[in-house]
Amino acid sequence: MPTNDPARDSLQPPSNRVSDFEEYRFSELEVDELFWETNSKNESTPWRKISNTQGYNIKAGTTSNIKPGTVVYQRI
């Protein structure tokens, strides 16, 4: 059984290779939530879900149709 040892846990922080993103389907997001097309920090633009079929590209200021089954990412 795992034990909780705060002293030891602080000496072994989580790896820096842990992803900052969690994978979702577009249909699982609530309207007005932010999401990203990829889980790459350097290449991804933030989007906002504006309806069940559309997303708003925050940087470009444009809207696009997005299929409900499309895989998107949210920051943890």
VENVENQUI-V529960 format. One line per field, one symbol per residue. ss: DSSP state (A for helix, B for strand, O for the rest). psi: psi as a letter, one per 40 degrees, with the letter a starting at -180 (. if undefined). A space follows every 50 residues. Layout:
# VENVENQUI-V529960
ss=???
psi=???
This chain:
# VENVENQUI-V529960
ss=OOOOOAAAAAAOOOOOOOOOBBBBBAAAOOOOOBBBOOOOOOOOOBBBBO OOOBBBBOOOOBBBBOOOOOBBBBBO
psi=hiihgdddddegiiieehieihhiiddeiiieiiiidifhddeihiihhe aeeiihhdddfiiihhidehhiiii.
